[in-house]
């Protein structure tokens, strides 16, 4: 394995049991790490995935390894298992239950890698704590980022359901990060407004210089006092799951050597393709540039 990477994704691998409205349930490997790492590798970046999971399930890492992603397994008793039940035709109305969790990741679990970007790609508050984030910050990566769903989604200790609420340490977390990713629900919970730009300005005031917020229509970035926005161009939403993870990974990948506006257009084009097919992004760089030219000029 190489020890030099463009982007390192850290978090749980998990099994996602999807119960569609009026359809048959199905189980497949998932996680924010899987969605993000597959994107970055497919657009040509050198990628590492540091994942906490049970060794007995390590065969689910093969799709990442097959496209050149280096995987570093942190052993756990269980691999996280997430059940997502859609109660209506609205794909954003869903009950999520974390049936099993691999548990918190400690700074000592995370190998020291030479990586330009490190992204904490979690799906609930069972993955990261302040000690981990402070430990990673002390390693002085050029870019450290986190998905705020990792804290907004609290797991109810009785029902094991994901419950959404404000985060006590949100300002400290934001000030520690070079980039922050949220969706409209998380932004509203943390800032009290569902106006994307107002929410981004509030989060910016907490000390984070680069913020991305997604919603159903498109994606906003707020970078060093300037706001950018790009609409999505998808023709359907059959691949809605993983929208935010995919958008941010595409943005991170392009931002390595492009300006904000170009990177946001690239991310919107790529995730628009992804949302038209279930599962992680499976397209090519050529397809993304074609969509960019046709729909995002």
N, C-alpha and C positions, 0 to 999 in steps of 0.2 A: 504493500500500500504506500501511496504517496503521503507525505506529511505536510504538503503544501496545497491549499485549497482556495478557490474563490469564495465559496459559501459553505458553511457548516450548519446543518439543521440539527437541533437538539430537542428531544421529546420522547413520548411513548409511541411505539407501534401498537396498533390495536386491531381487533376484529370489529367491524361494523355490521350489526344486524339491522337491515333496513326493512321496515314494514310499510309498504306503500298503501295509500288510500285505495281500498277496493282491489288490491293486487296481492300477489304471493310474496311472503317474506323471503329475503335472501341474505346470506352472510358473505362478506368479502373482507380481505385485509384493507385497513384504512389508516388514517391519522393525518394530522397537519404536516408531519414530517414527510410522509409518503407523497402527499399531493405536491408539496413544495419542492422536494428534492428531485422528483421526476421532471418537473418543469425546468429547473435550472440545468439539469444534465442534458435534457433534450434541446436546449438552446445553446449548448456548447460550453457550459461552465464546468470547472473541476469541482466536484461536490463530495462532501462527507456527510454521513448521517449517523449521529450518535443517539442510539435508541435504547430505552429501557424496556425489557420484555423477558419472557421465559425462554430459556435456550431450546426447549422442546419445540418451539414454534418458529425457529430461525429460518425455516424454508420460506416464510413469507417475505423475507428480505431479498429473495432471488430476483424479482423484477427490477429492483434498484441496482443490484450488483450486475445484472445482465446489460445495463446501459452505462456501466462504468462508475457507478457511485461506490465509494468506499464506505463500508458499514462498520461501526464500532458498537458492539452489543454490551450493554450494562445488564447483567443477569438479575432477574426478579423471580419471585415465586410464581406469579401469574402474568400472563399477557393481558393488557387492558381489553375489556369487551364492552362495547357501547351499543345500546339498542335505541333506534330512532323510529318512532311511530308517527306516521302522518295521519292526522285525524280528519283531514279534508283534502280537497283538490288543491288548496293553497299550499305550495311546497314549503313556505316559510312558517306554517303552523305545524309544529311538531313537538312531541314529548321525547326527551332524551334521557336515558337511564344508563348510568355507568355501573354495569353489573359486576365487573371486576376491575381493579386498578393495580398497575405495576408499582405504584407508590412514588414518593418524592425522589427526585434526582439530587444527589449531593455533589458539591464541587469536586470532591475527590473521585467521583465516578467518571468525570468528564476528562478525557485525555487532553493533554496540551498539544494542540495542533497549530500549525502556521496557517491561519485563515484570514482572508481580508474581511469577510463578513461572518458573524455568528448570529444565527436567528433562533430564538427560543419559540418553537412551534408547538404550543400545547393546546389541549382542548378543554381542560378544566383546572381547578385549583389543587388537583392532586399531584401535579408534576413539578412545579418550581416554587422556591421560597426566596426570601430576601438574601439568605446566606449564599445561595447559588449565584444569584445575580451580582452580588457584591464581589464574589470570588471571580466571576468571569470579567467584571469591569476592571478588576485589578490586573488582569492579563493584558490589558491595553490593545485589544483588537481595534483595527481602524473603524469598524462599524459593528456595534452591538444593537440588536433589535429584539422586540418581543411582540407577540400577539396578545392583546388585552383580553381576549376570550379566555386566556389561561388563568385569569383572576376574577373576571366578572361571572364566570360560570362556577358557582359553588355547588358541590355535591351534598345533597341532603343526607345526613348520616343514617336516617331511618328509611326513606323511600329510595335512596340512591339516585334520585332524579336530579338533573341539572336545574338549578334555580339561579336566576339572574339578579344580581344586586350590585350596589356600589362597592368600591374597593377602598378600604381605609388608607392603604399605602400608595394610592394612585399617583400623588404628586412626587413622592420619592422615587417610584418606579420610572415615571416619565423623565425625571431629571437625570436618571442614570443612563438613559437610552439615547443612541444616536438616531434611531428610527423607531416609530411606533405604528402598529397596525390595529385598526378597529373596524367594526361595521356600524351601521346606523343605530342599532339597538344598544350596543355597548357605549357608543358616543353619548346617547341620550341618558343612559344610567349614570355615566361618569360626570357629565357636564350640565345636565338638566335641560338641554336643548336638542332638538332633532334637526336644526339648521346646520348643515354640514360645515359650512365655513365658520360659523360662530363657534361650533364645538371644537373645530381644529384650532382656532385662535385661543380658546381657553386652555386647551392642552399645551399649546405652544408656550403659553405664559407660565406653565409649570416647569419649563426648562428643556423640552425636547425640540430640536431644530427641524425635524422632518417627520411629518405625520401623514398617514394614508387612512382614509375612511371610505369603505364601499357601501353601496346600497343597491336596490334592485335595478336602478336605471344606469348606474355608472360608478365612477371612482373619482375622488377628490384627493389631491395632495396639497399640503401646506408646507412650504420649505423656505426657511429664513425670511419669513414675513410676506411671502407671495403665495397666492392661491392658484391652483391649476385644476382643471376638471376635464374628464373625458367620458362620453357616453359609451355604453356597451352596444354591440351590433349583432348579438345572437338572435337567431330566428326561432329558437325554442329554449325551454329550460329543463330538458330531461337530464342534464348533467349539472344541476344547480348545486348539489353537495360538493363542498370544496372550493366554492367561488372565491372567497376571501383569501384562502391559503394560496390558491393558484395566482391570483392577481398580485399579491405581495411578492411571491417568489419570482414572477416574471419581471416585476418592477426592480427588485433587488438585483437580478441578473443583468438587466440592461443598464442600471444606474452605475455599474462598475466602470463604464466608459462612455456614458451618454448623459446629456442634460436631463433635467426633470421632465419637461414637456414631452420630449421624445420617448422617455422611459414610460411615462404614463400612457401614451398612445400605444406603445408596444404591449404593455400589460393588458390594456383594454381589448386590443385585438386578439391576443392570445387567449384570454379567459373567455372571450365571446365564442371562440372555436370550441373550447373545453365545455362550455355550458350546453352545447348542442349534442353532446354524447356523454352518457354516464361513465364514471370512473376518472382516474387521474388523466391529465393532459397526455394525449397520445399522438399529437401532430408533429410537424416538422417546422424548422425555422423558415423554410421557403413558404409554407402555408401561412405562417404568421405575417411575413412581409407582403404576401398577396392580399391578405385581409386588411392590413395596414393601408395599402395602396388603394384598395377599393372602397373602404368604409371609414378610414381614420385619417384622411389627409387634412 
